[in-house]
Amino acid sequence: MTNPNDKPDSARINLAVFASGSGSNAEAIIHYSWRTTSAFRVALMVSNNSRCGAMERAMMFDIPTVHLSSTTHPNADEYANALASALQEHQIEMIALAGFMKKLPQEIVQIFSPKGRSRIFNIHPSLLPNFGGHAMYGMNVHKAVIAARESTSGCTVHEVDGEYDTGTIIAQKSVAVLMADTPESLAARVLAFEHELYPDVLQQKALEIQNNIL
Ligand code: GRF
């Protein structure tokens, strides 16, 4: 399936989506990119998991994919070089991490901060800085939110600075935590908000790049 509304490629910012899991955010981003008003196109899917749902979805939408991992590249420098080459080959200008379970090499963060501000973004399923950090991913986040008896959770899009969940916060959406919530029910409700928030932020950032603001 290809984009029915494709504008000339040169008119859009080339975005790479990095994902390791099911890829529902990746798909929301791809769908948004099909709008005639979209300032970005998804030019590449990068994964460390060749069989994940995100890779399957990208292939279904005829988006080029690349699989790079510690299995394909056990040496960290060679991994970083291969990643940089793939991004260069596809003329990537902006990166969206969407459930990507591998830390980005610092070289990549540097390359994508040409004016000192990162053009790499991440979405996290909590209201950062709460419930972020090393072990805070997937269902761990929602379990911790419920265990802490929070009345509100949500999702956050932030700049990526090479550490876990510490970059500048760009946008957040709040979601009420219900008395009856399980980690799974809360995760599902937060995920629906992620699908709305992330493409909107990427659109804003692509416009900033086009206008030489970022
Ligand atoms: C999302 O909850 C996102 O916030 C987190 O990883 C999950 C990815 O989900 N970073 P999906 O693969 O996009 O469905």
Boltz pocket constraint, residues with backbone or C-beta under 6 A from the ligand:
constraints:
  - pocket:
      binder: B
      contacts: [[A, 19], [A, 21], [A, 22], [A, 23], [A, 24], [A, 25], [A, 26], [A, 54], [A, 97], [A, 98], [A, 99], [A, 100], [A, 123], [A, 124], [A, 125], [A, 138], [A, 191], [A, 194]]
      max_distance: 6.0
